[in-house]
Amino acid sequence: MQRTELATAAAPPAGSMADNAYAHLHEMLLTHRLPLDQPISERILAADLGISRTPLREALRRLEGEGLLERLPGGVLRARRITVEEFLEIQQLRRLLEGEAAAAAAGAVEAEMLASLRARIAAVLAAPDSCPTGRQERRLEIDLDLHRAIAAAAGSATLARLLEDLRRRMLLFTTPRTPERPEDVYAQYEAIIDALAKGDREAARAAMVGHVDALRASILRHLATL
């Protein structure tokens, strides 16, 4: 009896397990470790996350309710791919809000964070091209951390939530590809970081808008070749 009570006390509450599963799945959606257009296996996900299917299903239902997952005939879930029209609407909103967030964050992002981002960019650029998948994953991580640092420093929890939601919905449009010219993307990151470090609001806004516009143009060029 005592052993049972101790085991029960040591086990995390189901709610926290579901919350943790939701956070992990959210990150997997952002980085496309949950690929688009592929059925989601509860068995594999539960094993990967080290949890039972009960909290996993709760997290999946939450993501489905937010419109990030869709249920197919037969009850199978998959990441929902948004339409071209939705993507363009989201990018227009991101252009406005990301630019304002960057302006608000100018001079407010911690110097240590900016230095870390610069070091990570330099490390990726210096790495050999033998593993393009790994380089792409590191680029996506840098991109995500930069945008989140800006949203956090902008001083508005509401704006941060809006940007996070727009970003994850944008990533439901297409699987991230290696940029046509990766060095151009890193130059965009550097321009944003430089403006943030200097506290130059207008330069930060312009650099961020240029970055969002370049992403939109790149994806539209890719679609035109399909």
C-alpha positions in Angstrom: 0.0 0.0 0.0 2.8 2.4 0.9 4.6 1.6 -2.3 1.5 2.3 -4.3 0.9 5.6 -2.5 4.5 6.7 -3.1 4.3 5.8 -6.8 1.1 7.8 -7.1 2.6 10.8 -5.4 5.8 10.7 -7.6 3.8 10.4 -10.9 3.3 13.8 -12.6 -0.4 14.9 -12.9 -2.1 13.9 -16.2 -2.7 17.6 -17.0 1.0 18.4 -16.9 1.8 15.4 -19.0 -0.7 16.5 -21.6 0.7 20.1 -21.5 4.2 18.8 -22.0 3.1 16.6 -24.9 1.3 19.6 -26.4 4.5 21.7 -26.1 6.6 19.0 -27.7 4.1 18.4 -30.6 3.9 22.2 -31.1 7.6 22.4 -31.5 7.6 19.3 -33.8 5.0 21.1 -36.0 7.2 24.2 -36.2 10.3 22.3 -37.2 8.4 19.8 -39.5 9.4 16.8 -37.4 5.7 16.1 -37.9 5.7 16.1 -41.7 2.7 17.5 -43.7 0.4 15.0 -45.4 1.6 12.0 -43.4 -0.7 10.1 -40.9 0.2 10.6 -37.3 1.0 7.4 -35.4 -0.1 7.7 -31.8 2.0 4.6 -30.9 5.2 6.0 -32.4 4.6 9.5 -30.9 3.8 8.1 -27.4 7.0 6.0 -27.5 9.1 9.0 -28.7 7.7 11.3 -26.0 7.9 8.6 -23.3 4.2 9.0 -22.3 1.0 7.0 -22.4 -1.6 7.5 -25.2 -4.1 9.3 -22.8 -2.2 12.6 -22.4 -1.0 12.3 -26.0 -4.5 12.1 -27.2 -5.5 15.1 -25.1 -2.6 17.1 -26.7 -3.6 16.0 -30.2 -7.2 17.0 -29.6 -6.0 20.4 -28.5 -4.0 20.9 -31.7 -6.9 19.6 -33.8 -9.2 22.2 -32.1 -6.7 24.9 -33.0 -6.9 23.9 -36.6 -3.3 22.7 -36.8 -4.2 19.0 -37.3 -7.1 17.6 -39.4 -8.9 14.3 -39.0 -9.3 12.2 -42.2 -11.9 9.5 -42.9 -11.3 6.6 -40.6 -10.2 8.9 -37.7 -6.5 9.3 -38.8 -4.9 12.6 -37.9 -2.3 14.6 -39.9 -0.8 18.1 -39.9 -3.1 20.3 -41.9 -1.7 21.9 -45.1 -3.1 25.4 -45.5 -4.0 26.9 -48.9 -2.0 29.4 -51.0 -4.6 32.0 -50.2 -4.3 31.4 -46.4 -0.5 31.5 -46.7 -0.5 34.9 -48.5 -2.9 36.3 -45.9 -0.7 35.1 -43.1 2.4 36.5 -44.7 0.8 39.9 -45.1 -0.1 39.9 -41.4 3.4 38.7 -40.4 4.9 41.5 -42.5 3.1 44.1 -40.5 3.3 42.5 -37.0 6.9 41.1 -37.3 8.1 44.5 -38.5 6.4 46.3 -35.5 7.7 43.7 -33.1 11.3 44.2 -34.4 11.0 47.9 -34.0 9.7 47.6 -30.4 12.4 45.1 -29.6 15.3 47.3 -30.9 17.7 47.8 -28.0 15.7 45.5 -25.7 17.0 42.0 -26.7 19.7 40.8 -24.4 23.2 41.2 -25.7 24.0 37.6 -24.8 21.2 36.3 -26.9 22.3 38.4 -29.9 25.9 37.2 -29.5 24.8 33.6 -29.2 22.8 34.0 -32.5 25.8 35.5 -34.2 28.0 32.6 -33.1 25.5 30.0 -34.2 25.2 31.7 -37.7 29.0 31.8 -38.0 29.2 28.1 -37.0 26.6 27.0 -39.6 28.3 29.1 -42.4 31.7 27.6 -41.5 30.4 24.0 -41.4 30.9 21.8 -44.5 28.0 21.2 -46.9 28.1 17.4 -46.4 24.9 17.3 -44.4 22.4 19.8 -45.9 19.5 18.4 -43.8 21.4 19.1 -40.6 22.3 22.6 -41.8 18.7 23.3 -42.6 17.5 22.1 -39.2 20.1 24.4 -37.5 18.9 27.3 -39.7 15.3 26.7 -38.7 16.3 26.7 -35.0 18.2 30.0 -35.4 15.2 31.5 -37.2 12.8 30.3 -34.5 15.0 31.6 -31.7 15.5 34.9 -33.3 11.8 35.5 -33.9 10.9 34.4 -30.4 13.6 36.6 -28.8 12.2 39.6 -30.7 8.6 38.7 -29.7 9.6 38.4 -26.0 11.5 41.7 -26.0 8.7 43.6 -27.8 6.9 43.9 -24.5 3.5 42.6 -25.5 2.3 39.2 -24.5 -0.6 39.5 -26.9 1.7 40.3 -29.8 3.9 37.4 -28.9 1.0 35.0 -29.0 -0.3 36.4 -32.3 3.2 36.0 -33.9 3.6 32.4 -32.6 0.2 31.5 -34.0 0.8 33.1 -37.4 4.2 31.4 -37.6 3.0 27.9 -36.9 0.1 28.3 -39.4 2.5 29.6 -42.0 4.6 26.5 -41.5 1.6 24.4 -42.3 1.8 25.6 -45.9 5.0 23.9 -47.2 7.8 21.9 -45.9 10.8 24.2 -45.3 13.4 23.8 -48.0 17.0 24.8 -48.1 17.0 28.4 -49.3 18.2 29.0 -52.9 21.1 31.1 -51.4 21.5 30.3 -47.7 24.1 33.0 -47.3 21.4 35.6 -48.3 19.1 34.4 -45.5 21.9 34.6 -42.9 22.7 38.1 -44.2 19.1 39.0 -43.5 19.4 37.6 -39.9 22.6 39.6 -39.4 20.9 42.8 -40.6 18.1 42.2 -38.1 20.6 41.5 -35.3 22.7 44.5 -36.1 19.6 46.8 -35.9 18.5 45.2 -32.7 21.9 45.6 -31.1 22.1 49.3 -32.1 18.6 50.0 -30.9 17.7 51.3 -34.3 13.9 50.9 -34.6 13.5 51.9 -38.2 16.4 49.7 -39.4 15.0 46.8 -37.3 11.6 47.2 -38.9 13.0 47.4 -42.4 15.3 44.4 -42.0 12.5 42.3 -40.6 10.0 43.3 -43.4 12.7 42.6 -46.0 13.2 39.1 -44.4 9.5 38.3 -44.5 9.2 39.6 -48.1 12.2 37.5 -49.2 10.6 34.3 -47.7 7.3 35.0 -49.5 9.1 35.6 -52.8 11.2 32.5 -52.5 8.2 30.3 -51.8 6.1 31.8 -54.7 9.1 31.2 -57.0 9.2 27.6 -55.9 5.4 27.2 -56.5 5.8 28.6 -60.0 8.1 25.8 -60.9 5.7 23.0 -59.8 
